[in-house]
């Protein structure tokens, strides 16, 4: 009898209900207020019938009557006036505003040109109306020849040829080819 009583007490102690962490948090997310959510989204940005950019994102959230698009995991391609690929952009997030014709890329932004130059910054804005990429953030521009430029703020065309730096922090020179 005593063994049965100890066994019953042990069973009661073992059956104690423990509350674990909640399965889902009760907080609102961006998807809760979006007009529409797309997975595997592809967007073309054109100017008078010419493809200027092609933007892919893992997830896209549409707001304001589908004129503002918040994107996650962004991959973009920029094209020149002949329609040829100029540069490739990647970032963690992005925002495309159709009313302003602007694309913002945020979080580990990398722009790589066809000739191998690489621009790294936390934020860039592409203004389709004037075909300019700009930022007021810190950036690093690396050349395949070993040249490196660190600065704060810039404006440039999408293929990084006409770069205007707001404040240069440091630079590392490399070989320069002098034309004949």
N, C-alpha and C positions, 0 to 999 in steps of 0.2 A: 504494500500500500504506500509505503514511504517513497519507493522508487517511482511509482505512478504519479505521486504528488510533485516530486522534483522534476519529472519529465513534463508535466503539465505547466509548471512555472517556467521552465526553460522554453517551451513552445510559445507561451504568452509573451515572453521577453523577445523572442526571435521575430514575432509577428508585428512588432512595433512599426507603425507607418512612418516613414521618413519622407519629408517633402524635399525634392531636388529642385534644381533651377528650372524656371519656366522654359517651355519648349520654344516659344517665340516671345520677343519683347513687345510690349504694348507701346510702340512709338510709330509715328507717321513717317513714311518714306516718300521719296520723290515720285515713285510710281503711283502712290495713292491719289495725287492731284493731277496727274498727266491726263491730257485729252486722249492720248493714244500711246501705246508702247509697241515698239518693233524690235525684233531680234534679228541680227544679221542685216542691218540697214545699209543701203547704198544710195548716195546722193550725188547728183551731177550739178556743178556750178558752172553756168554758161554765160557768155557775153556775146550778144548779137549772133547767136547760133554757134559760136566757137566754144569748145570745152576748155574751161580755165582750170577746173579742179574736179577731182573725183574723190569723195569722202566715204569711207567704209567705217562702220562702228559695230561693236558687238551688241550693244543695246542702245536704242534711241527713245527718248521721252519727248513727246510733242506737247507744246503749250501755246496759249494765246491764238487759238484758231489755226493751229499748225504752222505758225509763222516763226516760232522759236523752238529749236531742237537742242535738248541736252543729250550728249552722247558719252558713252563709256567705251574705253579701249578703241582709240581712234587711229585709223590708218588713212593717210591722204596722199594724193598725187597731184602735183601742179604741172600745168602744160603751158608752153610758150605760145606766141601769136601764130605760129605755124601748126599748132596742135601737137607738137612733139613734147615728150616727157622732159620736164625741167628738174624737178626735185620730188623727194618723198618725205612725208611728215608722219611721225608717230607721237602719240601722247596718251596719257591715262584718261583724260576727259576732254570734252570739247563742247562748244556752244555755237550753233549757227543761227544767226538772226536774219531772216529773209527780208524783213523791212529795211534793215540797214545794210544788207549785202555784206555781212562780215562774219568771219569765222574766228573764234578764239580757241586756242589749244592750251590746256593747262596740265601741269604735272609731268615731269620728265619728258619735255618736248625735245624731239630730235628732228632736224631737217637735214637730209643728205642729198647733195646735188649729184647729177649724173657723172661729173668729173671727180667725185670723191670728197668734196669739202663737206664738213660736218659741223652744224651749229647745234649747241645744246643750251637749253634755257628752261626755266620753270613755266614761262608764259610767252605766247606770241599771239598777235592779232593779224589776220589777213583781211584787207579791205579790197573787195572785188572791184569797186568803182574806180580805184586808181591803181590796182594790181600791185599793192605794196604789202610787205610783211613788216611788222614793227613790234617793239617791246620796250618796256621801261624797266625790265628786270636784268639781273646779272646774266651774262652769257659767256660761252666759250666757242670760238670758231677755230677749227682745226683744218689744216690744209694737208693733202697727201704728201707734200714735200717736207713736212715737219714743222711748218710755220704754225704758230698758235697765237691767238689774240683773246685776251680776257677784257671784258668791259661791262658797262652798265648802260643799257638803252641803245637802240639802233633802229634804223629803217633801211629796208632793202627791197629789191625785187625778189620774186620767189626763187630764182636760181642763184641768189647771193652774189651777184656780180657788182651791183652798185650799192655797196654797204656804206652807210653813214653812221658813225659811232657817236653817241652822246658823250660818254666818258670812258676813256681807255684806262684800264688798270695796269695791264702788263702785256708784253708781246715778246714772242720768240721768233727771231728771223731765221730764214732758211735761204737756200740758193734762189737767185732771181735770174731768169732768162732775159737777156738784153736782146731785143730784136736788131737785125742788121740794118 
